Amino acid sequence: MWVVLVYGVVINLQNFGIDQSYVQRYHAAKSPREAGRSVWTGALLYLPVSGVFLLIGTGLFAFYTARPELLPAGAAEKPDSVFPHFIVTQLPTGLTGLVIAAIFAAAQSTISSSMNCCATLVLCDLYRRYLRPGAGTRRRCGCCG
């Protein structure tokens, strides 16, 4: 538990300081107070979200310890395959579809957020600064002032 907590603090400090999607949220806040609220909300949500992931891992460990015959051969060499195997073989069909849809939605959200951050960075830091400093609003959006 302590390792996860220390890791969470370190990785969140990294994310809150240099990750473009986090930094963009601070800059989009209406006031420093709202930016601070965003930081604290994200930091405090880390604990229950981490707890859910730890609970999933602990539950899988307990399930396959009690029923080792359900674990596929070679799973010890590929521990990342245990959760997908559980989803496909043990969950009811409807719940399997919901879990897979949630995974795709989370992946799409992450990709979309990263692409948006990269586009904003190119527009504000490169295009507007070096290529067309006097570009009118028809040539750029209003996101960078």
Buried (B, 14 or more C-beta within 10 A) or exposed (E): EEEEEEEBEEEBEEBBEEBBEBBBBBEEBEEEEEBEEBBEEBBEEBEEEBEEEEEEEEEBEEBBEEEEEEBEEEBEEEEEEBEEBBBEEBBEEEEBEEBBEEEEEEEEEEEEBEEBBEEBBEBBEEBBEEEEEEEEEEEBEEBBE
